[in-house]
Amino acid sequence: MTDLAGLINVADFERAARRRLPRMIWDVIAGGGGDEVTLRRNRAALDAVALRPRALVDVRQRDIGVDVFGQRVALPVLLAPTGFNRMAHRDAEIGAGLGAASAGTIFTLGTVSTYTPDEVAERCSGPLWFQLYVRPSREETDLLLARVDPSRYSALVVTIDTAMTGIRERDARNGMTVPLRITPRLIAQAATRPAWALDFLRGGVGRGGQGYGETRRHVRRVGELIRSSARQVTEDDMRWLRSRWKGPLLVKGVLRGDDCERLLQLGIDGIVVSNHGGRQLDSVPATIDALPEVVQAVAGRAEVFVDGGFRRGVDVVKALALGARAVLIGRPYVYGLAVGGQRGVERVLDIFAAEISHTFALLGCTRVSELDPSFVAMERVLVPGSGPSRAREHV
Ligand SMILES: Cc1cc2nc3c(=O)[nH]c(=O)nc-3n(C[C@H](O)[C@H](O)[C@H](O)COP(=O)(O)O)c2cc1C
């Protein structure tokens, strides 16, 4: 049993998860598309933003909560959808949902999940969003949405950056499949990761064990779901979804300001500036660099969120200063889940909350609404590992 209190930052969780997971699972979670330039760029660009503290502010009382579509969340960090969490831990999406609930924030359940939307809604008391991969036919999308109870899932997030699956060469080399096929290679890797192997076998879901009957059927469909999820989303799809879904509707995967007017015309309520954690098209910009143009184009007419590479409280505060309503995290909570199930997710969120509050104190800020672009200075950064690395140029 990993001593969670001994893991003091997200990087510790990352290392602990790497030690716990078989190589091929680790690579699915940690890896990116193509040469992973965007994966690295997300981090490099966040590091390149400098914080500018304000002098002589009384910071004894600080509130890091935010309103998201009228709902108060305890910290400006939400959980992004990360497909098939069962790979990391048998508690899967239930562990993530409960972890988010106890931290007072939102868990976004993905279309590609181990547990069905009904099960997650039933077992997790906290606020939930649902992420949609538009299905191959409108009938299928309609059937899927019929299972997403709008009284429990307050917003619908439509992912639009997966017209095709990204080039994931780590997975190709590892012979990785989802759902997991028990291959000699996986057995060999699992032998060196007994804690994970035991947890995986004990989980039972999809393998005739403890899982709800409903979930067992669902898991068998996961492979098919993933294959059919890579699909173009059209303006027509968005018009239909707008008429079908009454609550807040978000699109996830926007990187350009000049796309926003069209999205707003379609009636969307929120935008997630995202490059899918560097897992889809490689060489696209870091999300922190794309955020300002999106915020400017949206001009307060929708709520803007951002994800990709956020690992520290300081990272989150930079995005808030640049106009994000909140930040979504993917891998950090999956690492938490891998290392400690629900408790691991809670601990990762606790770390973010403590670091954000600490950043507020040293920055001279007492609440999110005080943050504005004057608190940051942007630098241009070359991605490490490509050319004269780390050379920085002020703009
Ligand atoms: C293992 C994994 C699975 C993911 N699955 C999905 C998914 O099913 N749908 C989706 O919209 N995004 C998915 N994403 C992308 C995340 O929602 C999010 O955009 C990304 O993880 C943010 O970057 P970060 O991991 O650096 O925080 C996935 C990411 C990871 C790491």
The ligand as an SDF file (V2000), in Angstrom:
LIG
                    3D

 31 33  0  0  0  0  0  0  0  0999 V2000
   -5.6330    8.1960  -20.4390 C   0  0  0  0  0  0  0  0  0  0  0  0
   -6.3830    9.3520  -21.0540 C   0  0  0  0  0  0  0  0  0  0  0  0
   -7.6160    9.1310  -21.6400 C   0  0  0  0  0  0  0  0  0  0  0  0
   -8.3280   10.1950  -22.1890 C   0  0  0  0  0  0  0  0  0  0  0  0
   -9.5820    9.9630  -22.7110 N   0  0  0  0  0  0  0  0  0  0  0  0
  -10.3130   11.0040  -23.1630 C   0  0  0  0  0  0  0  0  0  0  0  0
  -11.6500   10.8030  -23.6160 C   0  0  0  0  0  0  0  0  0  0  0  0
  -12.1670    9.6860  -23.5890 O   0  0  0  0  0  0  0  0  0  0  0  0
  -12.3310   11.8860  -24.0670 N   0  0  0  0  0  0  0  0  0  0  0  0
  -11.7930   13.1390  -24.0980 C   0  0  0  0  0  0  0  0  0  0  0  0
  -12.4540   14.0910  -24.5110 O   0  0  0  0  0  0  0  0  0  0  0  0
  -10.5340   13.3610  -23.6570 N   0  0  0  0  0  0  0  0  0  0  0  0
   -9.7960   12.3290  -23.1910 C   0  0  0  0  0  0  0  0  0  0  0  0
   -8.5280   12.5580  -22.7250 N   0  0  0  0  0  0  0  0  0  0  0  0
   -7.9960   13.9380  -22.7100 C   0  0  0  0  0  0  0  0  0  0  0  0
   -8.3470   14.6350  -21.4020 C   0  0  0  0  0  0  0  0  0  0  0  0
   -9.7290   14.8740  -21.3090 O   0  0  0  0  0  0  0  0  0  0  0  0
   -7.6290   15.9670  -21.2770 C   0  0  0  0  0  0  0  0  0  0  0  0
   -7.8870   16.7600  -22.4060 O   0  0  0  0  0  0  0  0  0  0  0  0
   -6.1090   15.8250  -21.0960 C   0  0  0  0  0  0  0  0  0  0  0  0
   -5.8080   14.6750  -20.3590 O   0  0  0  0  0  0  0  0  0  0  0  0
   -5.5520   17.0570  -20.3920 C   0  0  0  0  0  0  0  0  0  0  0  0
   -4.1720   17.0090  -20.3050 O   0  0  0  0  0  0  0  0  0  0  0  0
   -3.3620   16.4750  -19.0060 P   0  0  0  0  0  0  0  0  0  0  0  0
   -3.4980   14.9810  -19.0180 O   0  0  0  0  0  0  0  0  0  0  0  0
   -1.9780   16.9330  -19.2790 O   0  0  0  0  0  0  0  0  0  0  0  0
   -3.9900   17.0980  -17.7900 O   0  0  0  0  0  0  0  0  0  0  0  0
   -7.7830   11.5030  -22.1700 C   0  0  0  0  0  0  0  0  0  0  0  0
   -6.5430   11.7140  -21.5780 C   0  0  0  0  0  0  0  0  0  0  0  0
   -5.8430   10.6700  -21.0180 C   0  0  0  0  0  0  0  0  0  0  0  0
   -4.5220   10.9460  -20.3490 C   0  0  0  0  0  0  0  0  0  0  0  0
  1  2  1  0
  2  3  1  0
  2 30  2  0
  3  4  2  0
  4  5  1  0
  4 28  1  0
  5  6  2  0
  6  7  1  0
  6 13  1  0
  7  8  2  0
  7  9  1  0
  9 10  1  0
 10 11  2  0
 10 12  1  0
 12 13  2  0
 13 14  1  0
 14 15  1  0
 14 28  1  0
 15 16  1  0
 16 17  1  0
 16 18  1  0
 18 19  1  0
 18 20  1  0
 20 21  1  0
 20 22  1  0
 22 23  1  0
 23 24  1  0
 24 25  2  0
 24 26  1  0
 24 27  1  0
 28 29  2  0
 29 30  1  0
 30 31  1  0
M  END
$$$$
